[in-house]
Amino acid sequence: MAQAGPVPNPELAALGPALDKPGRDKLNRLGLISSERVGSRFVHELTDRGWRMCRELIDAAPPPRATGPAKALQTVLAGLGRYLRAADLSLADLFGEATPVSVEDRIRAVYTELAPRPGGWVPLRRLRAELDAPRDAVDAALVALHRTPGVSVIPEENQKTLTDEDRAAAVVIGDRPKHLIAIDA
């Protein structure tokens, strides 16, 4: 997270615990990192889901058996969390991504992970849950994407099936809340 970009295994081991094969496989399976073999070593990078998990950990209470140093670190992290909320920033905003990626590009990447197939419908509540970005930035990107050929942002046809979470995740385009997105390949 603090490196905000791809990190080779040897550098990762210098920054903290080494990432062995079982750990790497688990983090990839959970969608928290993406790993790629470059030459003879692996290079790892946080996914949007990984960034979100880091944000959740900042807001978490210390583990039940935390020692003094761990409690002190969690206190500092809680202060960081308060700052991020007050400034309406994401962790990626704070640490700076190595290669800036627009929110629109991040939406497209998360859509690709969630969609059953290109052009398949994905609820905005699921899309938002995977993004670590301020709501207003995601809303603006969804409005812009809606105007892009090959992208559809529509309301749920059967409004009776909408949950409170679906309604909260909707983006208003024109005068109607939209709940679903589809992006053609």
GROMACS elastic network, one bead per residue, 0.5 to 0.9 nm:
[ bonds ]
;  ai    aj funct       b0    kb
    1     4     6  0.51621   500
    1     5     6  0.76864   500
    1    45     6  0.84159   500
    1    46     6  0.69089   500
    1    50     6  0.85608   500
    1    51     6  0.71239   500
    1    54     6  0.75180   500
    1    91     6  0.79979   500
    1    92     6  0.80707   500
    1    95     6  0.75916   500
    2     5     6  0.84492   500
    2    91     6  0.88186   500
    2    92     6  0.89609   500
    2    95     6  0.60123   500
    2    96     6  0.87123   500
    3     6     6  0.76693   500
    3     7     6  0.73255   500
    3    95     6  0.74244   500
    3    96     6  0.85971   500
    3    97     6  0.82505   500
    3    98     6  0.81240   500
    4     7     6  0.86491   500
    4    45     6  0.79604   500
    4    46     6  0.79198   500
    4    92     6  0.69658   500
    4    95     6  0.60807   500
    4    96     6  0.61376   500
    4    98     6  0.58371   500
    4    99     6  0.88360   500
    5    44     6  0.82792   500
    5    45     6  0.58901   500
    5    46     6  0.75189   500
    5    96     6  0.87759   500
    5    97     6  0.60850   500
    5    98     6  0.51223   500
    5    99     6  0.75370   500
    6    35     6  0.88333   500
    6    43     6  0.60126   500
    6    44     6  0.53525   500
    6    46     6  0.78443   500
    6    98     6  0.81630   500
    7    10     6  0.83296   500
    7    11     6  0.63654   500
    7    12     6  0.62232   500
    7    42     6  0.84256   500
    7    43     6  0.52684   500
    7    44     6  0.52351   500
    7    45     6  0.63680   500
    8    11     6  0.54957   500
    8    12     6  0.62353   500
    8    13     6  0.88170   500
    8    38     6  0.85672   500
    8    41     6  0.68239   500
    8    42     6  0.57540   500
    8    44     6  0.62294   500
    8    45     6  0.89512   500
    9    13     6  0.61882   500
    9    14     6  0.87350   500
    9    18     6  0.73263   500
    9    19     6  0.70093   500
    9    20     6  0.89937   500
    9    41     6  0.65195   500
    9    42     6  0.56557   500
    9    43     6  0.60095   500
    9    44     6  0.73614   500
   10    13     6  0.52127   500
   10    14     6  0.64986   500
   10    15     6  0.89300   500
   10    18     6  0.79874   500
   10    41     6  0.81259   500
   10    42     6  0.87863   500
   11    14     6  0.50727   500
   11    15     6  0.63599   500
   11    16     6  0.88747   500
   12    15     6  0.50956   500
   12    16     6  0.63046   500
   12    17     6  0.73839   500
   12    18     6  0.63331   500
   12    19     6  0.73997   500
   12    44     6  0.86371   500
   13    16     6  0.53812   500
   13    17     6  0.54860   500
   13    19     6  0.70116   500
   14    17     6  0.76943   500
   14    18     6  0.77645   500
   15    18     6  0.84428   500
   16    19     6  0.89637   500
   19    22     6  0.82252   500
   19    23     6  0.59156   500
   19    24     6  0.60039   500
   20    23     6  0.53867   500
   20    24     6  0.59899   500
   20    25     6  0.85386   500
   21    24     6  0.50019   500
   21    25     6  0.59374   500
   21    26     6  0.84691   500
   22    25     6  0.51617   500
   22    26     6  0.61320   500
   22    27     6  0.86663   500
   23    26     6  0.51454   500
   23    27     6  0.61655   500
   23    28     6  0.85462   500
   24    27     6  0.52612   500
   24    28     6  0.61208   500
   24    29     6  0.85012   500
   24    33     6  0.81811   500
   24    34     6  0.88754   500
   24    35     6  0.76601   500
   24    44     6  0.86907   500
   25    28     6  0.51567   500
   25    29     6  0.59864   500
   25    30     6  0.85743   500
   25    35     6  0.88571   500
   26    30     6  0.61279   500
   26    31     6  0.85491   500
   26    32     6  0.88229   500
   27    30     6  0.51525   500
   27    31     6  0.62291   500
   27    32     6  0.53309   500
   27    33     6  0.57872   500
   27    34     6  0.80611   500
   27    50     6  0.87482   500
   28    32     6  0.59827   500
   28    33     6  0.52310   500
   28    34     6  0.56983   500
   28    35     6  0.70453   500
   29    32     6  0.77563   500
   29    33     6  0.85241   500
   30    33     6  0.79648   500
   30    49     6  0.87155   500
   30    50     6  0.88909   500
   31    34     6  0.71700   500
   31    46     6  0.87073   500
   31    47     6  0.68071   500
   31    48     6  0.86126   500
   31    49     6  0.64330   500
   31    50     6  0.70429   500
   32    45     6  0.85970   500
   32    46     6  0.59789   500
   32    47     6  0.54569   500
   32    48     6  0.74754   500
   32    49     6  0.53725   500
   32    51     6  0.76496   500
   32    52     6  0.87670   500
   32    53     6  0.76276   500
   33    44     6  0.63993   500
   33    45     6  0.53546   500
   33    47     6  0.50891   500
   33    48     6  0.85557   500
   33    49     6  0.80559   500
   33    50     6  0.60725   500
   34    43     6  0.83097   500
   34    44     6  0.56777   500
   34    45     6  0.54240   500
   34    46     6  0.64346   500
   34    47     6  0.64800   500
   35    42     6  0.63362   500
   35    43     6  0.55595   500
   35    45     6  0.65636   500
   35    46     6  0.89636   500
   36    41     6  0.84137   500
   36    42     6  0.54977   500
   36    43     6  0.53397   500
   36    44     6  0.65681   500
   36    45     6  0.88369   500
   37    40     6  0.68612   500
   37    41     6  0.56640   500
   37    43     6  0.62203   500
   37    44     6  0.88955   500
   38    41     6  0.55932   500
   38    42     6  0.58854   500
   38    43     6  0.65998   500
   39    42     6  0.79564   500
   45    50     6  0.87816   500
   46    49     6  0.76645   500
   46    50     6  0.51109   500
   46    51     6  0.62268   500
   47    51     6  0.62996   500
   47    52     6  0.86100   500
   48    51     6  0.50649   500
   48    52     6  0.62441   500
   48    53     6  0.86554   500
   48   106     6  0.77422   500
   48   109     6  0.89603   500
   48   110     6  0.75239   500
   48   130     6  0.60474   500
   48   131     6  0.54650   500
   48   132     6  0.61286   500
   49    52     6  0.50308   500
   49    53     6  0.61946   500
   49    54     6  0.87069   500
   49   110     6  0.88023   500
   49   129     6  0.81675   500
   49   130     6  0.50833   500
   49   131     6  0.66396   500
   49   132     6  0.75353   500
   50    53     6  0.50286   500
   50    54     6  0.62645   500
   50    55     6  0.86558   500
   50   130     6  0.87529   500
   50   132     6  0.89486   500
   51    54     6  0.51299   500
   51    55     6  0.63284   500
   51    56     6  0.87694   500
   51    90     6  0.87087   500
   51    91     6  0.70698   500
   51    92     6  0.74259   500
   51   130     6  0.89219   500
   51   131     6  0.81200   500
   51   132     6  0.62436   500
   52    55     6  0.50090   500
   52    56     6  0.62628   500
   52    57     6  0.86956   500
   52    90     6  0.88839   500
   52    91     6  0.84729   500
   52   129     6  0.82875   500
   52   130     6  0.69488   500
   52   131     6  0.68023   500
   52   132     6  0.52374   500
   52   133     6  0.89123   500
   53    57     6  0.62089   500
   53    58     6  0.87148   500
   54    57     6  0.50533   500
   54    58     6  0.63687   500
   54    59     6  0.89362   500
   54    91     6  0.81353   500
   55    58     6  0.51847   500
   55    59     6  0.67114   500
   55    60     6  0.89122   500
   55    81     6  0.77497   500
   55    90     6  0.79748   500
   55    91     6  0.68298   500
   55   132     6  0.80684   500
   56    59     6  0.52559   500
   56    60     6  0.62621   500
   57    61     6  0.81808   500
   57    77     6  0.86397   500
   58    61     6  0.83545   500
   58    74     6  0.73137   500
   58    77     6  0.52977   500
   58    78     6  0.60336   500
   58    79     6  0.89295   500
   58    80     6  0.75878   500
   58    81     6  0.60522   500
   59    74     6  0.85548   500
   59    77     6  0.73890   500
   59    78     6  0.58734   500
   59    80     6  0.89547   500
   59    81     6  0.61456   500
   59    82     6  0.86658   500
   60    63     6  0.85049   500
   60    74     6  0.80152   500
   60    78     6  0.79736   500
   61    64     6  0.85009   500
   61    71     6  0.87708   500
   61    74     6  0.71480   500
   61    75     6  0.88531   500
   61    78     6  0.85488   500
   62    65     6  0.81071   500
   62    66     6  0.61347   500
   62    70     6  0.71618   500
   62    71     6  0.59322   500
   62    73     6  0.88077   500
   62    74     6  0.59559   500
   62    75     6  0.84729   500
   63    66     6  0.52259   500
   63    67     6  0.89708   500
   63    70     6  0.84459   500
   63    71     6  0.84204   500
   66    69     6  0.79774   500
   66    70     6  0.55738   500
   66    71     6  0.60713   500
   67    70     6  0.52835   500
   67    71     6  0.61441   500
   67    72     6  0.86027   500
   68    71     6  0.51228   500
   68    72     6  0.61139   500
   68    73     6  0.86371   500
   69    73     6  0.61573   500
   69    74     6  0.86128   500
   70    73     6  0.50777   500
   70    74     6  0.61863   500
   70    75     6  0.86208   500
   71    74     6  0.50444   500
   71    75     6  0.61816   500
   71    76     6  0.87412   500
   72    75     6  0.50517   500
   72    76     6  0.64108   500
   72    77     6  0.86913   500
   73    76     6  0.51225   500
   73    77     6  0.61811   500
   73    78     6  0.86176   500
   74    78     6  0.60389   500
   74    79     6  0.86370   500
   75    78     6  0.50765   500
   75    79     6  0.64579   500
   75    80     6  0.87757   500
   76    79     6  0.51492   500
   76    80     6  0.63742   500
   76    81     6  0.87335   500
   77    81     6  0.61504   500
   77    82     6  0.86861   500
   78    82     6  0.62950   500
   78    83     6  0.86895   500
   79    82     6  0.50958   500
   79    83     6  0.63044   500
   79    84     6  0.87174   500
   80    83     6  0.50813   500
   80    84     6  0.62317   500
   80    85     6  0.87243   500
   81    84     6  0.51069   500
   81    85     6  0.62539   500
   81    86     6  0.86259   500
   82    85     6  0.52291   500
   82    86     6  0.61362   500
   82    87     6  0.85475   500
   83    86     6  0.51561   500
   83    87     6  0.60041   500
   83    88     6  0.82469   500
   83    89     6  0.82664   500
   84    87     6  0.52178   500
   84    88     6  0.57075   500
   84    90     6  0.64563   500
   84    91     6  0.75708   500
   84    94     6  0.81098   500
   85    89     6  0.65262   500
   85    90     6  0.83015   500
   86    89     6  0.79162   500
   87    90     6  0.89765   500
   88   133     6  0.89950   500
   88   134     6  0.64263   500
   89    92     6  0.80620   500
   89    93     6  0.58795   500
   89    94     6  0.68952   500
   89   133     6  0.75365   500
   89   134     6  0.66385   500
   90    93     6  0.50842   500
   90    94     6  0.64720   500
   90    95     6  0.88173   500
   90   132     6  0.61683   500
   90   133     6  0.56797   500
   90   134     6  0.67497   500
   91    95     6  0.60592   500
   91    96     6  0.79392   500
   91   132     6  0.76815   500
   91   133     6  0.86161   500
   92    95     6  0.52898   500
   92    96     6  0.52632   500
   92    97     6  0.58436   500
   92   132     6  0.77763   500
   92   133     6  0.82202   500
   93    96     6  0.51982   500
   93    97     6  0.73794   500
   93   133     6  0.85668   500
   94    97     6  0.87743   500
   95    98     6  0.89818   500
   96    99     6  0.84208   500
   96   100     6  0.77159   500
   97   100     6  0.54696   500
   97   101     6  0.76356   500
  101   104     6  0.81866   500
  101   105     6  0.62706   500
  101   106     6  0.67345   500
  102   105     6  0.51588   500
  102   106     6  0.63227   500
  102   107     6  0.86372   500
  102   141     6  0.86623   500
  103   107     6  0.60629   500
  103   108     6  0.85709   500
  103   131     6  0.88695   500
  103   133     6  0.75351   500
  103   137     6  0.69969   500
  103   138     6  0.64966   500
  103   140     6  0.89425   500
  103   141     6  0.62344   500
  103   142     6  0.89997   500
  104   107     6  0.50651   500
  104   108     6  0.62732   500
  104   109     6  0.87105   500
  104   138     6  0.77813   500
  104   140     6  0.89227   500
  104   141     6  0.52444   500
  104   142     6  0.73058   500
  104   144     6  0.81165   500
  104   145     6  0.70189   500
  105   108     6  0.50384   500
  105   109     6  0.62176   500
  105   110     6  0.86725   500
  106   109     6  0.50150   500
  106   110     6  0.61227   500
  106   111     6  0.83832   500
  106   131     6  0.76005   500
  107   110     6  0.51836   500
  107   111     6  0.59125   500
  107   112     6  0.85347   500
  107   127     6  0.73738   500
  107   128     6  0.86511   500
  107   131     6  0.74985   500
  107   138     6  0.80237   500
  107   141     6  0.80806   500
  107   142     6  0.82194   500
  108   111     6  0.50244   500
  108   112     6  0.62061   500
  108   113     6  0.88154   500
  108   183     6  0.77046   500
  109   112     6  0.51696   500
  109   113     6  0.65401   500
  109   114     6  0.89137   500
  110   113     6  0.50800   500
  110   114     6  0.62856   500
  110   115     6  0.85457   500
  110   127     6  0.66559   500
  110   130     6  0.68786   500
  110   131     6  0.74817   500
  111   114     6  0.51273   500
  111   115     6  0.57213   500
  111   118     6  0.89758   500
  111   122     6  0.71667   500
  111   127     6  0.66746   500
  111   181     6  0.82927   500
  111   182     6  0.80413   500
  111   183     6  0.76640   500
  112   115     6  0.55209   500
  112   116     6  0.83581   500
  112   117     6  0.79472   500
  112   118     6  0.73016   500
  112   183     6  0.84212   500
  113   116     6  0.83259   500
  114   117     6  0.86512   500
  114   122     6  0.68779   500
  114   126     6  0.79851   500
  114   127     6  0.76249   500
  115   118     6  0.66135   500
  115   119     6  0.76594   500
  115   120     6  0.55616   500
  115   121     6  0.66275   500
  115   122     6  0.59252   500
  115   182     6  0.80877   500
  115   183     6  0.88475   500
  116   119     6  0.85330   500
  116   120     6  0.59230   500
  116   121     6  0.79846   500
  116   122     6  0.83982   500
  117   120     6  0.52839   500
  117   121     6  0.86685   500
  117   184     6  0.89444   500
  117   185     6  0.88661   500
  118   121     6  0.88039   500
  118   182     6  0.76737   500
  118   183     6  0.63601   500
  118   184     6  0.52277   500
  118   185     6  0.52569   500
  119   150     6  0.83243   500
  119   151     6  0.83009   500
  119   152     6  0.88016   500
  119   181     6  0.86247   500
  119   185     6  0.68470   500
  120   181     6  0.81136   500
  120   182     6  0.55079   500
  120   183     6  0.72912   500
  120   184     6  0.80373   500
  121   180     6  0.60840   500
  121   181     6  0.55719   500
  121   183     6  0.81436   500
  122   125     6  0.84861   500
  122   126     6  0.70623   500
  122   127     6  0.71169   500
  122   179     6  0.85594   500
  122   180     6  0.55229   500
  122   181     6  0.53762   500
  122   182     6  0.64228   500
  123   126     6  0.55022   500
  123   127     6  0.65648   500
  123   128     6  0.88432   500
  123   156     6  0.88134   500
  123   166     6  0.74917   500
  123   169     6  0.86149   500
  123   170     6  0.88713   500
  123   179     6  0.58308   500
  123   181     6  0.64672   500
  124   128     6  0.59247   500
  124   129     6  0.83537   500
  124   166     6  0.71864   500
  124   169     6  0.58494   500
  124   170     6  0.64050   500
  124   171     6  0.81998   500
  124   178     6  0.82000   500
  124   179     6  0.54227   500
  124   180     6  0.54450   500
  124   181     6  0.66619   500
  125   128     6  0.52817   500
  125   129     6  0.61392   500
  125   130     6  0.89343   500
  125   165     6  0.65264   500
  125   166     6  0.55178   500
  125   167     6  0.83912   500
  125   168     6  0.78167   500
  125   170     6  0.74073   500
  125   179     6  0.76589   500
  125   180     6  0.85832   500
  126   129     6  0.51046   500
  126   130     6  0.66636   500
  126   166     6  0.88169   500
  126   169     6  0.85969   500
  127   130     6  0.54845   500
  127   131     6  0.66732   500
  127   169     6  0.89009   500
  127   181     6  0.88139   500
  128   131     6  0.52186   500
  128   132     6  0.79899   500
  128   133     6  0.85011   500
  128   135     6  0.83354   500
  128   138     6  0.79230   500
  128   169     6  0.70282   500
  129   132     6  0.80167   500
  131   134     6  0.87711   500
  131   138     6  0.84906   500
  133   136     6  0.84801   500
  133   137     6  0.67367   500
  133   138     6  0.66487   500
  134   137     6  0.54075   500
  134   138     6  0.64786   500
  134   139     6  0.87756   500
  135   138     6  0.51198   500
  135   139     6  0.60579   500
  135   140     6  0.85799   500
  136   140     6  0.61064   500
  136   141     6  0.85492   500
  137   140     6  0.51739   500
  137   141     6  0.61745   500
  137   142     6  0.86225   500
  138   141     6  0.50531   500
  138   142     6  0.60824   500
  138   143     6  0.86125   500
  138   171     6  0.89460   500
  139   142     6  0.51151   500
  139   143     6  0.62285   500
  139   144     6  0.86558   500
  139   170     6  0.88524   500
  139   171     6  0.60195   500
  139   172     6  0.81817   500
  140   143     6  0.51651   500
  140   144     6  0.62482   500
  140   145     6  0.85951   500
  141   144     6  0.50455   500
  141   145     6  0.59804   500
  141   146     6  0.84558   500
  142   146     6  0.59741   500
  142   147     6  0.88214   500
  142   153     6  0.76447   500
  142   171     6  0.75237   500
  142   173     6  0.88043   500
  142   181     6  0.87966   500
  143   146     6  0.51076   500
  143   147     6  0.68678   500
  143   153     6  0.83733   500
  143   171     6  0.79630   500
  143   172     6  0.83427   500
  143   173     6  0.64508   500
  144   147     6  0.54891   500
  144   148     6  0.68633   500
  145   149     6  0.82584   500
  145   150     6  0.89874   500
  145   151     6  0.62731   500
  145   152     6  0.79762   500
  145   153     6  0.81699   500
  146   149     6  0.79812   500
  146   150     6  0.87735   500
  146   151     6  0.57593   500
  146   152     6  0.57070   500
  146   153     6  0.56553   500
  146   154     6  0.88465   500
  146   173     6  0.84784   500
  146   181     6  0.86859   500
  147   151     6  0.74327   500
  147   152     6  0.82792   500
  148   151     6  0.57286   500
  148   152     6  0.82544   500
  149   152     6  0.82142   500
  149   184     6  0.88267   500
  150   182     6  0.80725   500
  150   183     6  0.57432   500
  150   184     6  0.51343   500
  150   185     6  0.78656   500
  151   181     6  0.72818   500
  151   182     6  0.58120   500
  151   184     6  0.65064   500
  152   180     6  0.79864   500
  152   181     6  0.55769   500
  152   182     6  0.52186   500
  152   183     6  0.65176   500
  152   184     6  0.87572   500
  153   171     6  0.88447   500
  153   173     6  0.86693   500
  153   178     6  0.61479   500
  153   179     6  0.71987   500
  153   180     6  0.55853   500
  153   182     6  0.66420   500
  153   183     6  0.88670   500
  154   157     6  0.84361   500
  154   176     6  0.89176   500
  154   177     6  0.80492   500
  154   179     6  0.60684   500
  154   180     6  0.53650   500
  154   181     6  0.65097   500
  154   182     6  0.86414   500
  155   158     6  0.87258   500
  155   159     6  0.82779   500
  155   170     6  0.83486   500
  155   176     6  0.74128   500
  155   177     6  0.61474   500
  155   180     6  0.62324   500
  155   181     6  0.89964   500
  156   159     6  0.58941   500
  156   161     6  0.82125   500
  156   162     6  0.75113   500
  156   177     6  0.88899   500
  156   178     6  0.69604   500
  156   179     6  0.56543   500
  156   180     6  0.65475   500
  157   160     6  0.88342   500
  157   161     6  0.89396   500
  158   161     6  0.58529   500
  158   162     6  0.75901   500
  159   162     6  0.54958   500
  160   163     6  0.83037   500
  162   165     6  0.78818   500
  162   166     6  0.56395   500
  162   167     6  0.66366   500
  162   179     6  0.87494   500
  163   166     6  0.50316   500
  163   167     6  0.63805   500
  163   168     6  0.86302   500
  164   167     6  0.51013   500
  164   168     6  0.61127   500
  164   169     6  0.86131   500
  165   168     6  0.50967   500
  165   169     6  0.61670   500
  165   170     6  0.87171   500
  166   169     6  0.52063   500
  166   170     6  0.62962   500
  166   179     6  0.66049   500
  167   170     6  0.52911   500
  167   171     6  0.87731   500
  167   177     6  0.78662   500
  167   178     6  0.87241   500
  167   179     6  0.73658   500
  168   171     6  0.84785   500
  169   178     6  0.87825   500
  169   179     6  0.71319   500
  170   177     6  0.55067   500
  170   178     6  0.52265   500
  170   180     6  0.81567   500
  171   176     6  0.82133   500
  171   177     6  0.53882   500
  171   178     6  0.53195   500
  171   179     6  0.69533   500
  172   175     6  0.63365   500
  172   176     6  0.53751   500
  172   178     6  0.59918   500
  173   176     6  0.58192   500
  173   177     6  0.64103   500
  173   178     6  0.68968   500
  174   177     6  0.82786   500
  178   181     6  0.83110   500
